[in-house]
Amino acid sequence: MTIAIVDYGMGNLRSVQKGFEHAGVAGVVVTAEAAEVASADGIVLPGVGAFRDAAAHLKDAGLRDVILERIAGGAPFLGICLGMQLLADVGLEDGEWEGLGVLGGTCERLPGGVKVPHIGWNTVAYPRDNELFSGIPEDTAFYFVHSYHLRPADPDCVIGVASHGVAFAAAVARADVYAVQFHPEKSSSAGLALLGNFGAIVARRRG
């Protein structure tokens, strides 16, 4: 089994890889090669930074198309932080920028009146059950660092909700696409459990 962490110049890739390793998930590689992403059993898109730059890097590196092809082919996908926001149709950060369009909707700035960026531990409620949170109690705290959030076109894909001035999607899932706004690799044992759950999902889909 191979899980490809996509290196597109945005984010703490090695810490995500180490998180999977600590969770007992083998076969996790960091790669910027489209061919490696195309052959992987699962895909992880982490990231910190600007929506515009991230979308441009994915496209310029030939990674956008291969990610979309693998998602369409049923490969399990996990977006982390910016990797979740990029699932929108459009990012509204200093203009309007095209996202991957996997879940639709928009990536919007957190509302005025609260401290931005939102940094720290927040509890996550589960509006519906999902295997990504298997064994992790509702209202567990995860670590967030973000100024924007995904507002998906279909609210039924939201599997985790947190609040910072407004309730926002902390986790989403549709078919084999999963994404979290928080950083599981920085979220202690609960975050490692979530990474382990994603590893188990990839293993089951692989058969």
N, CA and C atoms as a LAMMPS dump frame, in Angstrom:
ITEM: TIMESTEP
0
ITEM: NUMBER OF ATOMS
621
ITEM: BOX BOUNDS ff ff ff
-5.0000000000000000e+02 5.0000000000000000e+02
-5.0000000000000000e+02 5.0000000000000000e+02
-5.0000000000000000e+02 5.0000000000000000e+02
ITEM: ATOMS id mol type element x y z
1 1 1 N 0.85 -1.203 0
2 1 2 C 0 0 0
3 1 3 C 0.879 1.245 0
4 2 1 N 0.523 2.204 -0.829
5 2 2 C 1.256 3.472 -0.872
6 2 3 C 0.291 4.643 -0.71
7 3 1 N 0.636 5.555 0.171
8 3 2 C -0.105 6.814 0.322
9 3 3 C 0.848 7.938 -0.061
10 4 1 N 0.455 8.743 -1.033
11 4 2 C 1.293 9.839 -1.515
12 4 3 C 0.886 11.149 -0.855
13 5 1 N 1.818 11.773 -0.14
14 5 2 C 1.628 13.138 0.367
15 5 3 C 2.142 14.059 -0.726
16 6 1 N 1.255 14.878 -1.271
17 6 2 C 1.588 15.683 -2.448
18 6 3 C 2.429 16.894 -2.046
19 7 1 N 3.626 16.956 -2.608
20 7 2 C 4.544 18.08 -2.36
21 7 3 C 4.361 19.106 -3.48
22 8 1 N 3.679 20.192 -3.166
23 8 2 C 3.486 21.249 -4.155
24 8 3 C 4.007 22.583 -3.614
25 9 1 N 4.996 22.468 -2.732
26 9 2 C 5.665 23.655 -2.219
27 9 3 C 4.915 24.397 -1.145
28 10 1 N 3.873 23.773 -0.568
29 10 2 C 3.052 24.463 0.426
30 10 3 C 2.874 23.558 1.642
31 11 1 N 3.655 23.752 2.688
32 11 2 C 3.279 23.072 3.911
33 11 3 C 4.325 22.218 4.566
34 12 1 N 3.896 21.699 5.701
35 12 2 C 4.757 20.941 6.597
36 12 3 C 4.643 19.453 6.26
37 13 1 N 5.212 19.076 5.14
38 13 2 C 5.013 17.738 4.602
39 13 3 C 5.626 16.659 5.493
40 14 1 N 6.818 16.912 5.957
41 14 2 C 7.502 15.895 6.751
42 14 3 C 6.76 15.625 8.055
43 15 1 N 6.184 16.653 8.675
44 15 2 C 5.463 16.416 9.929
45 15 3 C 4.204 15.583 9.697
46 16 1 N 3.577 15.761 8.532
47 16 2 C 2.418 14.924 8.196
48 16 3 C 2.869 13.476 7.987
49 17 1 N 3.974 13.306 7.271
50 17 2 C 4.511 11.959 7.054
51 17 3 C 4.858 11.294 8.396
52 18 1 N 5.5 12.042 9.291
53 18 2 C 5.852 11.493 10.596
54 18 3 C 4.602 11.155 11.402
55 19 1 N 3.544 11.964 11.246
56 19 2 C 2.29 11.67 11.932
57 19 3 C 1.743 10.318 11.518
58 20 1 N 1.755 10.047 10.214
59 20 2 C 1.307 8.737 9.731
60 20 3 C 2.188 7.626 10.289
61 21 1 N 3.492 7.85 10.297
62 21 2 C 4.417 6.842 10.816
63 21 3 C 4.133 6.547 12.275
64 22 1 N 3.906 7.6 13.087
65 22 2 C 3.594 7.409 14.505
66 22 3 C 2.241 6.718 14.687
67 23 1 N 1.363 6.875 13.708
68 23 2 C 0.051 6.214 13.767
69 23 3 C 0.13 4.759 13.292
70 24 1 N 1.331 4.336 12.871
71 24 2 C 1.51 2.956 12.432
72 24 3 C 1.13 2.684 10.997
73 25 1 N 1.035 3.746 10.193
74 25 2 C 0.674 3.591 8.778
75 25 3 C 1.962 3.54 7.954
76 26 1 N 2.176 2.427 7.27
77 26 2 C 3.389 2.247 6.465
78 26 3 C 3.127 2.655 5.017
79 27 1 N 4.202 2.856 4.267
80 27 2 C 4.088 3.121 2.837
81 27 3 C 3.712 4.545 2.478
82 28 1 N 3.979 5.487 3.405
83 28 2 C 3.63 6.889 3.153
84 28 3 C 4.858 7.616 2.604
85 29 1 N 4.7 8.218 1.432
86 29 2 C 5.82 8.901 0.784
87 29 3 C 5.443 10.347 0.481
88 30 1 N 6.437 11.234 0.517
89 30 2 C 6.261 12.618 0.085
90 30 3 C 6.773 12.708 -1.347
91 31 1 N 5.95 13.218 -2.255
92 31 2 C 6.366 13.254 -3.654
93 31 3 C 5.81 14.461 -4.392
94 32 1 N 6.595 14.967 -5.32
95 32 2 C 6.145 16.03 -6.221
96 32 3 C 5.942 15.477 -7.624
97 33 1 N 6.076 14.14 -7.777
98 33 2 C 5.994 13.511 -9.09
99 33 3 C 4.565 13.078 -9.408
100 34 1 N 4.02 13.593 -10.485
101 34 2 C 2.654 13.244 -10.877
102 34 3 C 2.493 11.738 -11.059
103 35 1 N 3.514 11.079 -11.587
104 35 2 C 3.425 9.637 -11.829
105 35 3 C 3.291 8.858 -10.524
106 36 1 N 3.982 9.312 -9.477
107 36 2 C 3.871 8.641 -8.18
108 36 3 C 2.495 8.845 -7.57
109 37 1 N 1.955 10.046 -7.733
110 37 2 C 0.6 10.309 -7.239
111 37 3 C -0.403 9.449 -7.997
112 38 1 N -0.195 9.297 -9.294
113 38 2 C -1.112 8.522 -10.133
114 38 3 C -1.143 7.053 -9.749
115 39 1 N -0.039 6.532 -9.221
116 39 2 C 0.021 5.109 -8.893
117 39 3 C -0.253 4.816 -7.426
118 40 1 N -0.413 5.845 -6.605
119 40 2 C -0.62 5.645 -5.166
120 40 3 C -2.022 5.127 -4.875
121 41 1 N -2.144 4.384 -3.781
122 41 2 C -3.451 3.861 -3.367
123 41 3 C -4.285 4.928 -2.669
124 42 1 N -3.617 5.889 -2.036
125 42 2 C -4.301 6.992 -1.365
126 42 3 C -3.511 8.269 -1.544
127 43 1 N -4.19 9.402 -1.432
128 43 2 C -3.557 10.705 -1.667
129 43 3 C -3.844 11.629 -0.492
130 44 1 N -2.805 12.341 -0.04
131 44 2 C -2.968 13.341 1.012
132 44 3 C -2.491 14.682 0.46
133 45 1 N -3.34 15.695 0.598
134 45 2 C -2.994 17.05 0.155
135 45 3 C -2.988 17.968 1.375
136 46 1 N -1.811 18.172 1.983
137 46 2 C -1.734 19.096 3.112
138 46 3 C -1.461 20.502 2.594
139 47 1 N -1.168 21.432 3.488
140 47 2 C -0.799 22.753 3.002
141 47 3 C -1.06 23.869 3.971
142 48 1 N -0.177 24.852 3.901
143 48 2 C -0.369 26.101 4.628
144 48 3 C 0.002 27.203 3.649
145 49 1 N -0.725 28.316 3.682
146 49 2 C -0.376 29.399 2.779
147 49 3 C -1.577 29.911 2.013
148 50 1 N -1.297 30.562 0.891
149 50 2 C -2.332 31.254 0.121
150 50 3 C -2.995 30.328 -0.889
151 51 1 N -4.314 30.433 -0.975
152 51 2 C -5.118 29.631 -1.896
153 51 3 C -4.633 29.812 -3.334
154 52 1 N -4.448 31.066 -3.734
155 52 2 C -4.033 31.373 -5.109
156 52 3 C -2.725 30.677 -5.476
157 53 1 N -1.722 30.813 -4.6
158 53 2 C -0.415 30.219 -4.879
159 53 3 C -0.501 28.698 -4.939
160 54 1 N -1.263 28.122 -4.006
161 54 2 C -1.389 26.667 -3.975
162 54 3 C -2.051 26.144 -5.248
163 55 1 N -3.143 26.777 -5.663
164 55 2 C -3.837 26.343 -6.876
165 55 3 C -2.926 26.454 -8.093
166 56 1 N -2.146 27.54 -8.155
167 56 2 C -1.227 27.743 -9.278
168 56 3 C -0.13 26.691 -9.296
169 57 1 N 0.429 26.38 -8.128
170 57 2 C 1.496 25.385 -8.055
171 57 3 C 1 24.009 -8.478
172 58 1 N -0.2 23.643 -8.036
173 58 2 C -0.756 22.342 -8.422
174 58 3 C -0.917 22.238 -9.934
175 59 1 N -1.405 23.316 -10.518
176 59 2 C -1.626 23.313 -11.969
177 59 3 C -0.305 23.293 -12.733
178 60 1 N 0.628 24.143 -12.329
179 60 2 C 1.906 24.26 -13.045
180 60 3 C 2.728 22.978 -12.954
181 61 1 N 2.598 22.258 -11.852
182 61 2 C 3.374 21.033 -11.654
183 61 3 C 2.715 19.807 -12.272
184 62 1 N 1.547 20 -12.891
185 62 2 C 0.838 18.864 -13.48
186 62 3 C 0.177 17.969 -12.453
187 63 1 N 0.042 18.481 -11.223
188 63 2 C -0.537 17.673 -10.15
189 63 3 C -2.057 17.81 -10.06
190 64 1 N -2.575 18.946 -10.475
191 64 2 C -4.024 19.163 -10.403
192 64 3 C -4.779 18.074 -11.15
193 65 1 N -4.402 17.851 -12.412
194 65 2 C -5.135 16.892 -13.236
195 65 3 C -5.045 15.476 -12.696
196 66 1 N -3.852 15.084 -12.234
197 66 2 C -3.703 13.708 -11.754
198 66 3 C -4.472 13.502 -10.448
199 67 1 N -4.505 14.515 -9.594
200 67 2 C -5.298 14.402 -8.367
201 67 3 C -6.778 14.228 -8.703
202 68 1 N -7.276 15.038 -9.612
203 68 2 C -8.688 14.94 -9.999
204 68 3 C -8.991 13.594 -10.656
205 69 1 N -8.074 13.096 -11.45
206 69 2 C -8.271 11.785 -12.09
207 69 3 C -8.307 10.666 -11.048
208 70 1 N -7.419 10.729 -10.065
209 70 2 C -7.391 9.689 -9.036
210 70 3 C -8.64 9.755 -8.16
211 71 1 N -9.09 10.964 -7.832
212 71 2 C -10.326 11.089 -7.06
213 71 3 C -11.494 10.503 -7.843
214 72 1 N -11.574 10.843 -9.127
215 72 2 C -12.655 10.323 -9.971
216 72 3 C -12.591 8.8 -10.065
217 73 1 N -11.378 8.252 -9.949
218 73 2 C -11.205 6.807 -10.014
219 73 3 C -11.444 6.1 -8.692
220 74 1 N -11.758 6.845 -7.642
221 74 2 C -12.103 6.253 -6.356
222 74 3 C -10.976 6.103 -5.367
223 75 1 N -9.808 6.681 -5.648
224 75 2 C -8.709 6.612 -4.68
225 75 3 C -9.05 7.467 -3.463
226 76 1 N -8.917 6.937 -2.248
227 76 2 C -9.179 7.748 -1.057
228 76 3 C -8.262 8.967 -1.013
229 77 1 N -8.843 10.097 -0.631
230 77 2 C -8.148 11.384 -0.615
231 77 3 C -8.369 12.03 0.735
232 78 1 N -7.299 12.606 1.297
233 78 2 C -7.418 13.371 2.54
234 78 3 C -6.801 14.748 2.347
235 79 1 N -7.616 15.782 2.473
236 79 2 C -7.133 17.157 2.435
237 79 3 C -6.944 17.669 3.856
238 80 1 N -5.846 18.383 4.101
239 80 2 C -5.56 18.928 5.431
240 80 3 C -5.379 20.435 5.322
241 81 1 N -6.169 21.189 6.098
242 81 2 C -6.094 22.647 6.175
243 81 3 C -6.298 23.273 4.779
244 82 1 N -5.249 23.854 4.203
245 82 2 C -5.373 24.423 2.859
246 82 3 C -5.799 23.351 1.859
247 83 1 N -5.38 22.111 2.104
248 83 2 C -5.777 21.006 1.233
249 83 3 C -7.274 20.755 1.248
250 84 1 N -7.938 21.1 2.347
251 84 2 C -9.402 21.034 2.414
252 84 3 C -10.014 22.213 1.662
253 85 1 N -9.479 23.408 1.884
254 85 2 C -10.035 24.605 1.26
255 85 3 C -9.99 24.538 -0.269
256 86 1 N -8.952 23.881 -0.792
257 86 2 C -8.791 23.786 -2.25
258 86 3 C -9.857 22.924 -2.917
259 87 1 N -10.66 22.207 -2.138
260 87 2 C -11.746 21.405 -2.709
261 87 3 C -12.908 22.269 -3.185
262 88 1 N -12.883 23.558 -2.824
263 88 2 C -13.93 24.495 -3.246
264 88 3 C -13.845 24.78 -4.74
265 89 1 N -14.929 25.325 -5.283
266 89 2 C -14.891 25.831 -6.661
267 89 3 C -14.022 27.072 -6.748
268 90 1 N -14.164 27.935 -5.716
269 90 2 C -13.531 29.253 -5.758
270 90 3 C -12.973 29.603 -4.381
271 91 1 N -11.76 30.169 -4.363
272 91 2 C -11.194 30.73 -3.146
273 91 3 C -11.274 32.241 -3.198
274 92 1 N -11.779 32.842 -2.122
275 92 2 C -11.994 34.288 -2.093
276 92 3 C -10.939 34.967 -1.226
277 93 1 N -9.69 34.744 -1.541
278 93 2 C -8.578 35.343 -0.807
279 93 3 C -7.827 36.291 -1.737
280 94 1 N -7.999 37.598 -1.501
281 94 2 C -7.37 38.61 -2.373
282 94 3 C -7.766 38.406 -3.837
283 95 1 N -9.053 38.258 -4.053
284 95 2 C -9.568 38.035 -5.405
285 95 3 C -10.386 36.757 -5.454
286 96 1 N -10.598 36.254 -6.651
287 96 2 C -11.303 34.979 -6.839
288 96 3 C -10.394 34.043 -7.616
289 97 1 N -10.176 32.838 -7.05
290 97 2 C -9.234 31.897 -7.64
291 97 3 C -9.876 30.534 -7.773
292 98 1 N -9.618 29.881 -8.872
293 98 2 C -10.23 28.58 -9.14
294 98 3 C -9.629 27.501 -8.252
295 99 1 N -10.518 26.749 -7.584
296 99 2 C -10.078 25.62 -6.784
297 99 3 C -10.197 24.324 -7.572
298 100 1 N -10.121 23.209 -6.864
299 100 2 C -10.231 21.9 -7.519
300 100 3 C -11.682 21.561 -7.879
301 101 1 N -12.632 22.195 -7.189
302 101 2 C -14.041 21.98 -7.531
303 101 3 C -14.585 20.616 -7.167
304 102 1 N -13.924 19.908 -6.27
305 102 2 C -14.351 18.554 -5.922
306 102 3 C -15.621 18.567 -5.083
307 103 1 N -15.694 19.463 -4.103
308 103 2 C -16.881 19.559 -3.257
309 103 3 C -17.718 20.79 -3.578
310 104 1 N -17.239 21.644 -4.46
311 104 2 C -17.982 22.849 -4.789
312 104 3 C -17.96 23.85 -3.645
313 105 1 N -18.708 24.921 -3.803
314 105 2 C -18.773 25.938 -2.77
315 105 3 C -17.6 26.899 -2.848
316 106 1 N -17.397 27.613 -1.747
317 106 2 C -16.39 28.667 -1.712
318 106 3 C -15.492 28.529 -0.486
319 107 1 N -14.303 29.08 -0.593
320 107 2 C -13.392 29.205 0.539
321 107 3 C -13.421 30.664 0.951
322 108 1 N -13.93 30.93 2.162
323 108 2 C -14.188 32.298 2.602
324 108 3 C -13.414 32.633 3.874
325 109 1 N -13.157 33.929 4.078
326 109 2 C -12.465 34.379 5.278
327 109 3 C -13.38 34.242 6.49
328 110 1 N -12.797 33.905 7.628
329 110 2 C -13.562 33.902 8.867
330 110 3 C -14.123 35.302 9.116
331 111 1 N -15.26 35.396 9.797
332 111 2 C -15.936 36.691 9.921
333 111 3 C -15.175 37.679 10.795
334 112 1 N -15.507 38.953 10.609
335 112 2 C -14.937 40.002 11.444
336 112 3 C -15.421 39.863 12.877
337 113 1 N -14.677 40.478 13.785
338 113 2 C -15.089 40.436 15.183
339 113 3 C -14.437 39.318 15.981
340 114 1 N -13.681 38.449 15.304
341 114 2 C -12.945 37.408 16.009
342 114 3 C -11.476 37.5 15.609
343 115 1 N -10.629 36.942 16.45
344 115 2 C -9.203 36.977 16.157
345 115 3 C -8.88 36.081 14.959
346 116 1 N -8.226 36.671 13.978
347 116 2 C -7.825 35.938 12.778
348 116 3 C -6.339 36.172 12.561
349 117 1 N -5.544 35.125 12.338
350 117 2 C -5.974 33.736 12.155
351 117 3 C -6.468 33.089 13.456
352 118 1 N -7.295 32.094 13.255
353 118 2 C -7.78 31.259 14.346
354 118 3 C -6.684 30.241 14.646
355 119 1 N -6.07 30.361 15.816
356 119 2 C -4.972 29.47 16.201
357 119 3 C -5.281 28.861 17.554
358 120 1 N -5.23 27.544 17.627
359 120 2 C -5.391 26.873 18.912
360 120 3 C -6.299 25.667 18.841
361 121 1 N -6.602 25.144 20.021
362 121 2 C -7.391 23.921 20.146
363 121 3 C -8.88 24.244 20.197
364 122 1 N -9.655 23.549 19.387
365 122 2 C -11.107 23.693 19.397
366 122 3 C -11.753 22.321 19.319
367 123 1 N -12.86 22.188 20.027
368 123 2 C -13.587 20.915 19.967
369 123 3 C -14.349 20.81 18.654
370 124 1 N -14.579 19.579 18.242
371 124 2 C -15.278 19.301 16.983
372 124 3 C -16.49 18.423 17.277
373 125 1 N -17.655 18.891 16.853
374 125 2 C -18.891 18.111 16.966
375 125 3 C -19.126 17.341 15.673
376 126 1 N -19.808 16.214 15.784
377 126 2 C -20.048 15.353 14.62
378 126 3 C -21.533 15.367 14.242
379 127 1 N -21.924 16.116 13.221
380 127 2 C -23.331 16.107 12.814
381 127 3 C -23.776 14.778 12.218
382 128 1 N -22.824 13.976 11.763
383 128 2 C -23.15 12.636 11.256
384 128 3 C -21.942 11.732 11.43
385 129 1 N -22.204 10.446 11.553
386 129 2 C -21.126 9.488 11.771
387 129 3 C -20.287 9.324 10.506
388 130 1 N -18.981 9.109 10.71
389 130 2 C -18.105 8.824 9.582
390 130 3 C -16.899 8.048 10.089
391 131 1 N -16.426 7.117 9.251
392 131 2 C -15.321 6.25 9.665
393 131 3 C -14.02 7.014 9.894
394 132 1 N -13.9 8.23 9.378
395 132 2 C -12.689 9.011 9.604
396 132 3 C -12.496 9.3 11.098
397 133 1 N -13.614 9.435 11.838
398 133 2 C -13.557 9.731 13.27
399 133 3 C -13.804 8.48 14.123
400 134 1 N -13.674 7.307 13.535
401 134 2 C -13.914 6.066 14.268
402 134 3 C -13.041 5.985 15.518
403 135 1 N -13.667 5.754 16.669
404 135 2 C -12.936 5.623 17.922
405 135 3 C -12.516 6.938 18.552
406 136 1 N -12.861 8.068 17.931
407 136 2 C -12.502 9.391 18.471
408 136 3 C -13.786 10.038 18.996
409 137 1 N -13.905 10.247 20.288
410 137 2 C -15.165 10.752 20.842
411 137 3 C -15.548 12.129 20.283
412 138 1 N -16.852 12.344 20.197
413 138 2 C -17.339 13.668 19.797
414 138 3 C -16.877 14.699 20.82
415 139 1 N -16.669 15.935 20.353
416 139 2 C -16.185 17.052 21.168
417 139 3 C -14.725 16.896 21.595
418 140 1 N -13.99 16.045 20.875
419 140 2 C -12.537 15.999 21.037
420 140 3 C -11.956 17.281 20.46
421 141 1 N -10.889 17.788 21.074
422 141 2 C -10.244 19.015 20.591
423 141 3 C -9.127 18.683 19.595
424 142 1 N -9.078 19.464 18.528
425 142 2 C -8.029 19.366 17.518
426 142 3 C -7.381 20.747 17.364
427 143 1 N -6.197 20.765 16.753
428 143 2 C -5.423 22.004 16.656
429 143 3 C -5.64 22.679 15.3
430 144 1 N -6.071 23.949 15.344
431 144 2 C -6.389 24.722 14.145
432 144 3 C -5.4 25.873 13.959
433 145 1 N -5.079 26.166 12.703
434 145 2 C -4.344 27.383 12.328
435 145 3 C -4.881 27.807 10.966
436 146 1 N -5.787 28.786 10.921
437 146 2 C -6.358 29.177 9.628
438 146 3 C -7.071 30.52 9.721
439 147 1 N -7.188 31.169 8.579
440 147 2 C -7.934 32.417 8.46
441 147 3 C -9.155 32.261 7.558
442 148 1 N -9.189 31.188 6.792
443 148 2 C -10.274 30.922 5.838
444 148 3 C -10.904 29.573 6.144
445 149 1 N -12.096 29.365 5.614
446 149 2 C -12.774 28.088 5.829
447 149 3 C -13.58 27.721 4.593
448 150 1 N -13.783 26.432 4.409
449 150 2 C -14.566 25.924 3.279
450 150 3 C -16.049 25.991 3.607
451 151 1 N -16.81 26.6 2.692
452 151 2 C -18.27 26.553 2.788
453 151 3 C -18.737 25.678 1.628
454 152 1 N -18.895 24.369 1.857
455 152 2 C -19.203 23.458 0.747
456 152 3 C -20.587 23.691 0.17
457 153 1 N -20.735 23.367 -1.095
458 153 2 C -22.026 23.547 -1.766
459 153 3 C -23.099 22.658 -1.14
460 154 1 N -22.711 21.469 -0.71
461 154 2 C -23.661 20.52 -0.115
462 154 3 C -23.371 20.384 1.376
463 155 1 N -24.213 20.961 2.237
464 155 2 C -23.958 20.885 3.677
465 155 3 C -23.982 19.466 4.221
466 156 1 N -24.576 18.539 3.481
467 156 2 C -24.646 17.156 3.951
468 156 3 C -23.29 16.462 3.944
469 157 1 N -22.299 17.073 3.308
470 157 2 C -20.961 16.455 3.323
471 157 3 C -20.183 16.821 4.582
472 158 1 N -20.722 17.699 5.425
473 158 2 C -20.02 18.127 6.633
474 158 3 C -20.134 17.048 7.704
475 159 1 N -18.975 16.537 8.176
476 159 2 C -18.967 15.492 9.202
477 159 3 C -18.368 15.995 10.518
478 160 1 N -17.847 17.226 10.52
479 160 2 C -17.305 17.815 11.738
480 160 3 C -17.534 19.314 11.728
481 161 1 N -17.939 19.862 12.867
482 161 2 C -18.222 21.299 12.974
483 161 3 C -17.487 21.875 14.181
484 162 1 N -16.834 23.016 13.976
485 162 2 C -16.206 23.758 15.064
486 162 3 C -16.715 25.196 14.999
487 163 1 N -16.396 25.983 16.018
488 163 2 C -16.865 27.369 16.052
489 163 3 C -15.728 28.318 16.391
490 164 1 N -15.693 29.431 15.663
491 164 2 C -14.785 30.543 15.978
492 164 3 C -15.448 31.801 15.411
493 165 1 N -16.325 32.383 16.203
494 165 2 C -17.126 33.509 15.723
495 165 3 C -18.325 33.05 14.924
496 166 1 N -18.181 31.937 14.25
497 166 2 C -19.247 31.329 13.458
498 166 3 C -18.974 29.832 13.423
499 167 1 N -20.034 29.047 13.314
500 167 2 C -19.843 27.606 13.128
501 167 3 C -19.322 27.379 11.71
502 168 1 N -18.317 26.543 11.581
503 168 2 C -17.761 26.285 10.248
504 168 3 C -17.442 24.8 10.099
505 169 1 N -17.288 24.373 8.858
506 169 2 C -16.972 22.976 8.572
507 169 3 C -15.544 22.679 8.993
508 170 1 N -15.402 21.808 9.98
509 170 2 C -14.077 21.382 10.432
510 170 3 C -13.638 20.103 9.742
511 171 1 N -14.598 19.364 9.178
512 171 2 C -14.287 18.138 8.454
513 171 3 C -15.422 17.84 7.483
514 172 1 N -15.067 17.304 6.335
515 172 2 C -16.048 16.966 5.305
516 172 3 C -15.72 15.596 4.737
517 173 1 N -16.73 14.959 4.164
518 173 2 C -16.517 13.676 3.49
519 173 3 C -17.605 13.462 2.456
520 174 1 N -17.197 12.957 1.316
521 174 2 C -18.152 12.524 0.292
522 174 3 C -17.493 11.404 -0.492
523 175 1 N -18.146 10.245 -0.504
524 175 2 C -17.566 9.058 -1.117
525 175 3 C -16.196 8.815 -0.481
526 176 1 N -15.121 8.772 -1.265
527 176 2 C -13.798 8.502 -0.714
528 176 3 C -12.959 9.772 -0.586
529 177 1 N -13.611 10.917 -0.583
530 177 2 C -12.928 12.198 -0.376
531 177 3 C -13.175 12.657 1.059
532 178 1 N -12.099 12.88 1.788
533 178 2 C -12.166 13.333 3.175
534 178 3 C -11.284 14.57 3.312
535 179 1 N -11.642 15.455 4.223
536 179 2 C -10.792 16.623 4.457
537 179 3 C -11.08 17.197 5.834
538 180 1 N -10.03 17.777 6.435
539 180 2 C -10.156 18.386 7.758
540 180 3 C -9.5 19.757 7.74
541 181 1 N -10.117 20.713 8.433
542 181 2 C -9.563 22.059 8.503
543 181 3 C -8.432 22.144 9.531
544 182 1 N -8.475 21.287 10.529
545 182 2 C -7.442 21.279 11.564
546 182 3 C -6.216 20.483 11.097
547 183 1 N -5.197 20.48 11.943
548 183 2 C -3.957 19.754 11.634
549 183 3 C -3.885 18.489 12.483
550 184 1 N -4.229 17.333 11.938
551 184 2 C -4.156 16.111 12.741
552 184 3 C -2.74 15.794 13.208
553 185 1 N -1.74 16.166 12.385
554 185 2 C -0.354 15.887 12.751
555 185 3 C 0.111 16.71 13.947
556 186 1 N -0.669 17.731 14.337
557 186 2 C -0.347 18.56 15.504
558 186 3 C -1.375 18.379 16.623
559 187 1 N -2.243 17.391 16.468
560 187 2 C -3.381 17.235 17.382
561 187 3 C -3.251 16.047 18.315
562 188 1 N -2.022 15.73 18.718
563 188 2 C -1.775 14.712 19.728
564 188 3 C -2.378 13.357 19.33
565 189 1 N -2.804 12.589 20.327
566 189 2 C -3.245 11.215 20.071
567 189 3 C -4.504 11.159 19.2
568 190 1 N -5.393 12.141 19.35
569 190 2 C -6.624 12.139 18.544
570 190 3 C -6.296 12.334 17.068
571 191 1 N -5.354 13.231 16.786
572 191 2 C -4.954 13.452 15.408
573 191 3 C -4.292 12.236 14.802
574 192 1 N -3.445 11.567 15.586
575 192 2 C -2.8 10.346 15.093
576 192 3 C -3.842 9.258 14.845
577 193 1 N -4.863 9.193 15.701
578 193 2 C -5.935 8.211 15.49
579 193 3 C -6.653 8.479 14.174
580 194 1 N -6.873 9.753 13.866
581 194 2 C -7.536 10.091 12.601
582 194 3 C -6.673 9.692 11.403
583 195 1 N -5.365 9.958 11.482
584 195 2 C -4.476 9.546 10.394
585 195 3 C -4.468 8.025 10.263
586 196 1 N -4.502 7.343 11.389
587 196 2 C -4.589 5.888 11.349
588 196 3 C -5.876 5.415 10.706
589 197 1 N -6.982 6.103 10.996
590 197 2 C -8.263 5.754 10.374
591 197 3 C -8.206 5.927 8.858
592 198 1 N -7.561 7.01 8.4
593 198 2 C -7.447 7.2 6.953
594 198 3 C -6.587 6.093 6.343
595 199 1 N -5.513 5.725 7.027
596 199 2 C -4.693 4.617 6.54
597 199 3 C -5.5 3.338 6.413
598 200 1 N -6.366 3.087 7.386
599 200 2 C -7.215 1.895 7.359
600 200 3 C -8.224 1.967 6.218
601 201 1 N -8.744 3.153 5.943
602 201 2 C -9.676 3.329 4.82
603 201 3 C -8.981 2.977 3.51
604 202 1 N -7.739 3.487 3.327
605 202 2 C -6.992 3.202 2.109
606 202 3 C -6.736 1.706 1.971
607 203 1 N -6.36 1.066 3.076
608 203 2 C -6.087 -0.373 3.053
609 203 3 C -7.333 -1.166 2.676
610 204 1 N -8.491 -0.767 3.219
611 204 2 C -9.737 -1.49 2.901
612 204 3 C -10.13 -1.305 1.44
613 205 1 N -9.994 -0.079 0.943
614 205 2 C -10.363 0.153 -0.461
615 205 3 C -9.432 -0.607 -1.407
616 206 1 N -8.186 -0.743 -0.986
617 206 2 C -7.211 -1.45 -1.812
618 206 3 C -7.531 -2.95 -1.853
619 207 1 N -8.161 -3.404 -0.756
620 207 2 C -8.542 -4.817 -0.698
621 207 3 C -7.403 -5.701 -0.276
